[in-house]
Amino acid sequence: MIKFLDIAEQDKKIQKLIFNDIKKIIKNNNFILGDKVIKFEKYFAKYCGAKYAISCANGTDALTIALKVLNLPKNSEVIIPAMTYCSTAFSVINAGLKPVLADIEHTTPTISCDEILRKINKNTRVIMPVHLYGSVCKVDEIKKIIKGKKILFIDDCSQAHGAIYKKSKVGSISDISCFSLYPGKNLGAYGDAGIITTNYKKYYDKIKNFRNLGSSKKFIHNQVGFNSRLDTIQAAVLIRKLKYLDLNNKKRQLIAKYYSKNIKNKKINLLNYSKHCVFHQFVILTKYRKKLINKLQDNNIPFSFHYPFALNQLSSLKSFFRKKKFPNAEQLAREGISIPINPNLKNENLVKIVKVLNSF
Ligand SMILES: Cc1ncc(COP(=O)(O)O)c(C=O)c1O
């Protein structure tokens, strides 16, 4: 049976080690922000090539905390892409700021720099692109746009652990980087988890306190913060899994290469991904989505949508973006189908998937 994702199978080799780590944590009564958390933060910062990493409870909190610690005025605007998971927008709203949508490029899954230029104004304080599906956005162009302005670059890296942009890892190429470590991510815990990286001590200090109820020392709470701490057990899982991130990303890249080379059907379009994309998802586009879904179902091929709605189409967000159109994001929502890119897929599965797509 072809599986869209199979975390248990992926982690088979390290499960015993993880169980032993968990037993030790229970034995030592070391559940919250324990030494494994500190170790994971150190290892993850090193992996990304960033000076600092601060773990937290999930990716949504990572984004919200990164925005909160900036203490921006109420009317400040944050430019985000119109195609992403709802959390990117919710974090802006929950931080008390105003989300401004920019469409994605027609041929890639990431934010359009022309759209950023159209949306930028005197209230813009942050550009927050998403490296959607593991494809890195146009980092240098964004940096050029904000150069000399009081605008920060915070990237949502929740789908791009290990992706490389011009020799640097995602997590080290912006002012503040935010990652979800949700189980299904390229690096995922066995529950909710998140992490923030930065090269700036001033952000590191603020974020570290903020995620622990504004506390730098037990019972000293100098600011109002979140309770967004990482469980020691999740940190232990993540330490074990970090060692396999590059290998699993490589497997995803090989599957993507196979799809790109072999999917040949005029009814199916492929997106352009960045050079060292880590393929959290592989999304194909078709105007005949309903029919193709039926065909996939008939052949027991799992699929998903990332995402079936552009942000302006979500009922919770409609009032923010009334009457605005984002044709490229809306096309992706309407025509996109995510096909399996689970690193454990066997060659025979890939051959079958491509055969079904090409015969459609
Ligand atoms: C692009 C993006 N941003 C933010 C998040 C939110 O992360 P979490 O579910 O860990 O809160 C996700 C997770 O799905 C995501 O894919």
The ligand as an SDF file (V2000), in Angstrom:
LIG
                    3D

 16 16  0  0  0  0  0  0  0  0999 V2000
    3.9420   27.2210    6.5420 C   0  0  0  0  0  0  0  0  0  0  0  0
    3.4980   26.8730    7.9320 C   0  0  0  0  0  0  0  0  0  0  0  0
    3.4800   27.8400    8.8620 N   0  0  0  0  0  0  0  0  0  0  0  0
    3.1030   27.5920   10.1260 C   0  0  0  0  0  0  0  0  0  0  0  0
    2.7110   26.3340   10.5150 C   0  0  0  0  0  0  0  0  0  0  0  0
    2.2060   26.1270   11.9070 C   0  0  0  0  0  0  0  0  0  0  0  0
    2.9160   25.2050   12.6350 O   0  0  0  0  0  0  0  0  0  0  0  0
    2.2780   24.4240   13.8830 P   0  0  0  0  0  0  0  0  0  0  0  0
    1.2420   23.4950   13.3480 O   0  0  0  0  0  0  0  0  0  0  0  0
    3.4530   23.7070   14.4680 O   0  0  0  0  0  0  0  0  0  0  0  0
    1.7100   25.4400   14.7920 O   0  0  0  0  0  0  0  0  0  0  0  0
    2.7390   25.2820    9.5880 C   0  0  0  0  0  0  0  0  0  0  0  0
    2.3290   23.9260    9.9790 C   0  0  0  0  0  0  0  0  0  0  0  0
    1.5660   23.2600    9.3670 O   0  0  0  0  0  0  0  0  0  0  0  0
    3.1250   25.5620    8.2500 C   0  0  0  0  0  0  0  0  0  0  0  0
    3.1330   24.6140    7.3220 O   0  0  0  0  0  0  0  0  0  0  0  0
  1  2  1  0
  2  3  1  0
  2 15  2  0
  3  4  2  0
  4  5  1  0
  5  6  1  0
  5 12  2  0
  6  7  1  0
  7  8  1  0
  8  9  2  0
  8 10  1  0
  8 11  1  0
 12 13  1  0
 12 15  1  0
 13 14  2  0
 15 16  1  0
M  END
$$$$
